[in-house]
Amino acid sequence: MPKQRVVIVGAGFGGLACARKLRKSSAYDVTLIDKNPYQLFSPLLYQVATASLPEDDIAFPVRTAYREVKFVRAAVTGVDTATKTVSLSTGRTISYDDLVLAVGSEGATFGIPGVAEHTLQMKSIADAREIRRSLLRNYELVEDEVLPIESLNVVIVGGGPTGVELAGAVRELQGEIRREFEAIAPQASVTLLEAGPRLLPSFHPRSSEHTAKTLTKMGVNVRVNAAVVGATATSLLLKEGDEIVAGTRVWAAGVVAPPQWKFLGETDRGNRLKVQPTLQLRENVWVIGDAASVLGPAGRPLPMIAPVAIQQGKYVARQLVRRARNESPEAFAYRDKGQMATIGRRKAVVEIRSWLRFSGSIAWLTWLALHLAYLSGGRNRTSIFADWVWNYLVWTPRRTITE
Ligand SMILES: Cc1cc2nc3c(=O)[nH]c(=O)nc-3n(C[C@H](O)[C@H](O)[C@H](O)COP(=O)(O)OP(=O)(O)OC[C@H]3O[C@@H](n4cnc5c(N)ncnc54)[C@H](O)[C@@H]3O)c2cc1C
């Protein structure tokens, strides 16, 4: 029997989990396509943005990861389900018997004027590098009187885990930088804006309250019910009329699936393709991770988080193997293992169930251990562990090169 060709688009959490599980199957030839030659570990992007980790540590090289999987570096520009082919930015066309679309998501600006032009996103290594450059370089430019003192202010929009983690880390960075820029550093500030009534809206209200209190104690200005209606080259404008002047403006207020794939089927408000309970769009097309809209037990779409993508990637691989053995398909069932967010050093909130919650140092250690466990590649894991020991235990100010 000739092997069936499985093409996986996207070597992120979902695509890589699928390829890893399918690679040993004698029934399939697996091709993995990604525009980047690495898997990005987005949960630690904020540590790259705040000069805590080098960018190589959160990028797992996929080309050489699995001998049995063919890797193609290119952007997929089109899918033709009639001819069962995908077209690539390089001009090449690749045929498939089964297609797994695992293309992730992108930042959403909700069409708010000025946001796309005047705020920084945090979705890629290039974005994190840009935030780090702005955070650090502004100190030098203010010291040289090229920029006004308000340029040291940082404003972060979005009170979800990404916004919370970044706000805490920026505040800690501002504290460490004080000794290098003694005259100006005390005037630096961080403001975290959330349009809704509380931070971490998907967590228990007590965790939200604890997070807001902890951030405030660290010196972050937390503002809830603060909807942003516009951005300029120097500020953010709030619905109630306030203008917040800041040299670094980061937009962490939501993500949507890439609109490019909407033609393939029905989508939800976040451009996510609505798939069947088996994650199929049609017979030979599967959609997983952030790009898929799948209803959870509460009747709401599953969240756009890494564990969902990983479980879906493994599930699709399992179904393909079952099909090759003439076994009947299973329905996808998500196992919710809880949620967590770090607030700063030795500060985090963890929720396993709504009644099983904890915070503080134990939560923070749990967060560190789980993130190490989820990382791909022994080299990245060892390197991050060494960096964390240095940053957190030795407590030396971080040093980084500012471009
Ligand atoms: C800053 C940040 C922090 C986060 N923190 C957490 C966290 O703490 N915990 C958590 O669970 N989740 C977190 N998430 C969410 C998590 O990263 C996503 O839910 C997860 O990455 C989704 O996996 P995926 O496989 O669907 O997509 P991704 O992992 O994003 O992978 C998509 C891949 O597809 C590739 N791709 C896209 N389009 C194309 C194309 N046209 N052609 C070729 N390749 C393409 C991309 O290059 C990428 O490699 C965070 C996300 C961000 C941005």
The ligand as an SDF file (V2000), in Angstrom:
LIG
                    3D

 53 58  0  0  0  0  0  0  0  0999 V2000
    2.2610   36.4840   24.0640 C   0  0  0  0  0  0  0  0  0  0  0  0
    1.4840   35.2170   24.1660 C   0  0  0  0  0  0  0  0  0  0  0  0
    1.4420   34.5510   25.3690 C   0  0  0  0  0  0  0  0  0  0  0  0
    0.7290   33.3710   25.4910 C   0  0  0  0  0  0  0  0  0  0  0  0
    0.7150   32.7290   26.6980 N   0  0  0  0  0  0  0  0  0  0  0  0
    0.0850   31.5530   26.8100 C   0  0  0  0  0  0  0  0  0  0  0  0
    0.1480   30.8300   28.0390 C   0  0  0  0  0  0  0  0  0  0  0  0
    0.7660   31.2740   29.0040 O   0  0  0  0  0  0  0  0  0  0  0  0
   -0.4860   29.6260   28.1000 N   0  0  0  0  0  0  0  0  0  0  0  0
   -1.1690   29.1180   27.0280 C   0  0  0  0  0  0  0  0  0  0  0  0
   -1.6990   28.0190   27.1320 O   0  0  0  0  0  0  0  0  0  0  0  0
   -1.2620   29.7810   25.8760 N   0  0  0  0  0  0  0  0  0  0  0  0
   -0.6430   30.9850   25.7300 C   0  0  0  0  0  0  0  0  0  0  0  0
   -0.7020   31.6650   24.5530 N   0  0  0  0  0  0  0  0  0  0  0  0
   -1.5310   31.1200   23.4670 C   0  0  0  0  0  0  0  0  0  0  0  0
   -0.8060   30.0110   22.7230 C   0  0  0  0  0  0  0  0  0  0  0  0
    0.4640   30.4530   22.3090 O   0  0  0  0  0  0  0  0  0  0  0  0
   -1.6430   29.6060   21.5230 C   0  0  0  0  0  0  0  0  0  0  0  0
   -2.9260   29.2240   21.9570 O   0  0  0  0  0  0  0  0  0  0  0  0
   -0.9950   28.4450   20.7870 C   0  0  0  0  0  0  0  0  0  0  0  0
    0.2360   28.8710   20.2470 O   0  0  0  0  0  0  0  0  0  0  0  0
   -1.8980   27.9440   19.6680 C   0  0  0  0  0  0  0  0  0  0  0  0
   -1.2570   26.8970   19.0040 O   0  0  0  0  0  0  0  0  0  0  0  0
   -1.4690   26.7230   17.4470 P   0  0  0  0  0  0  0  0  0  0  0  0
   -0.7520   25.4900   17.0660 O   0  0  0  0  0  0  0  0  0  0  0  0
   -2.8900   26.8660   17.0870 O   0  0  0  0  0  0  0  0  0  0  0  0
   -0.7680   27.9940   16.8070 O   0  0  0  0  0  0  0  0  0  0  0  0
    0.7530   28.4910   16.9400 P   0  0  0  0  0  0  0  0  0  0  0  0
    1.4540   27.8390   18.0400 O   0  0  0  0  0  0  0  0  0  0  0  0
    0.6650   29.9720   16.9180 O   0  0  0  0  0  0  0  0  0  0  0  0
    1.3950   27.9910   15.5830 O   0  0  0  0  0  0  0  0  0  0  0  0
    0.9610   28.4380   14.3360 C   0  0  0  0  0  0  0  0  0  0  0  0
    2.0920   28.2230   13.3590 C   0  0  0  0  0  0  0  0  0  0  0  0
    1.5930   28.4000   12.0430 O   0  0  0  0  0  0  0  0  0  0  0  0
    2.5390   29.1120   11.2760 C   0  0  0  0  0  0  0  0  0  0  0  0
    1.7890   29.7260   10.1950 N   0  0  0  0  0  0  0  0  0  0  0  0
    0.7540   30.5770   10.2750 C   0  0  0  0  0  0  0  0  0  0  0  0
    0.2940   30.8720    9.0500 N   0  0  0  0  0  0  0  0  0  0  0  0
    1.0600   30.2050    8.1860 C   0  0  0  0  0  0  0  0  0  0  0  0
    1.0780   30.1120    6.7690 C   0  0  0  0  0  0  0  0  0  0  0  0
    0.1930   30.7660    6.0120 N   0  0  0  0  0  0  0  0  0  0  0  0
    2.0180   29.3450    6.1830 N   0  0  0  0  0  0  0  0  0  0  0  0
    2.9420   28.6600    6.9410 C   0  0  0  0  0  0  0  0  0  0  0  0
    2.9600   28.7050    8.2900 N   0  0  0  0  0  0  0  0  0  0  0  0
    2.0310   29.4680    8.8970 C   0  0  0  0  0  0  0  0  0  0  0  0
    3.1640   30.0830   12.2610 C   0  0  0  0  0  0  0  0  0  0  0  0
    4.4470   30.5070   11.8220 O   0  0  0  0  0  0  0  0  0  0  0  0
    3.2260   29.2320   13.5270 C   0  0  0  0  0  0  0  0  0  0  0  0
    4.4420   28.5630   13.6510 O   0  0  0  0  0  0  0  0  0  0  0  0
    0.0170   32.8500   24.3820 C   0  0  0  0  0  0  0  0  0  0  0  0
    0.0550   33.5210   23.1630 C   0  0  0  0  0  0  0  0  0  0  0  0
    0.7830   34.6930   23.0500 C   0  0  0  0  0  0  0  0  0  0  0  0
    0.8490   35.4120   21.7270 C   0  0  0  0  0  0  0  0  0  0  0  0
  1  2  1  0
  2  3  1  0
  2 52  2  0
  3  4  2  0
  4  5  1  0
  4 50  1  0
  5  6  2  0
  6  7  1  0
  6 13  1  0
  7  8  2  0
  7  9  1  0
  9 10  1  0
 10 11  2  0
 10 12  1  0
 12 13  2  0
 13 14  1  0
 14 15  1  0
 14 50  1  0
 15 16  1  0
 16 17  1  0
 16 18  1  0
 18 19  1  0
 18 20  1  0
 20 21  1  0
 20 22  1  0
 22 23  1  0
 23 24  1  0
 24 25  2  0
 24 26  1  0
 24 27  1  0
 27 28  1  0
 28 29  2  0
 28 30  1  0
 28 31  1  0
 31 32  1  0
 32 33  1  0
 33 34  1  0
 33 48  1  0
 34 35  1  0
 35 36  1  0
 35 46  1  0
 36 37  1  0
 36 45  1  0
 37 38  2  0
 38 39  1  0
 39 40  1  0
 39 45  2  0
 40 41  1  0
 40 42  2  0
 42 43  1  0
 43 44  2  0
 44 45  1  0
 46 47  1  0
 46 48  1  0
 48 49  1  0
 50 51  2  0
 51 52  1  0
 52 53  1  0
M  END
$$$$
